[in-house]
């Protein structure tokens, strides 16, 4: 399936160089072998927990290079492979706070008895269980600190560390785009029964996503801090009323509320007149 998809992409878009970017949950040994056989470049997310390789990579000395706000990178060469450690200070703080909340929750539940902890497998990994004795594994909790705000990438590309990290971030943007297609733009359910109409529905949703993305970029250019969803809600509040005064017809619109004006400003479009005579 992967090879067929790759051949189709190369044929349709006349692409010679391909870099496969994949999340840690999508990688198997079979996929890696197939990519190696095809002679492709790749950037893979590496599973963080229970990995001796990750442990060794994270323990390697070296300074981080700042890429952008809340993103620092460090290159590590280990056993002939190239790894890039990505560190997000903001996420590290969130991870620390979350872990402290887990400790508080576990401490509270331990007072209620071990049975209260049976249902949460995620929290159980922070516990030490010996027969009937259950307690918080302090050593395990301390070992989690080294993962705070970090993820590890494995790559065979010649891209810079900055480019590797930013290329991997594009994967998240693609995933967010698919989520937006399925939820915000109502890709599903599809109430069509012919192939042509189904394809048409999907194309319209895709064009809507392109327009949304373009607007978001324009909003960013003018320094707007509001999201597409927030501005869309304010745009929906604009109303127009037809009036007749002394035999003349006018179209009167309501005042723009909230952040609606940002959309017009970003796209360099003049807002509709408050009062306009119509034929």
Buried (B, 14 or more C-beta within 10 A) or exposed (E): EEEEEBEEEEEEEEEEEBBBBBEBEEBEEEBBEBBEEBEBBBBBBBBBEEBEBBEEBBEEEEEBBEBEEEBBBBBBEBEEEBBBBBBBBEBBEEBBEEBEEBBEBBEEBBEEEBEEBEEBEEBEEBBEEEEEEBEBBEEEBEEBEEBBBBBBBBBBBEBBBBBBBBBBBEBEEEEEBEEBBEEBBEBEEEEEEEEEEEEEBBEEBBEBBEEBBEBBEBBEEEEBEBEBEBBBBBBEEBEEEEEEEEEEEBBBBEEBEEBBBBBBBBEEEEEBEEEEEEE
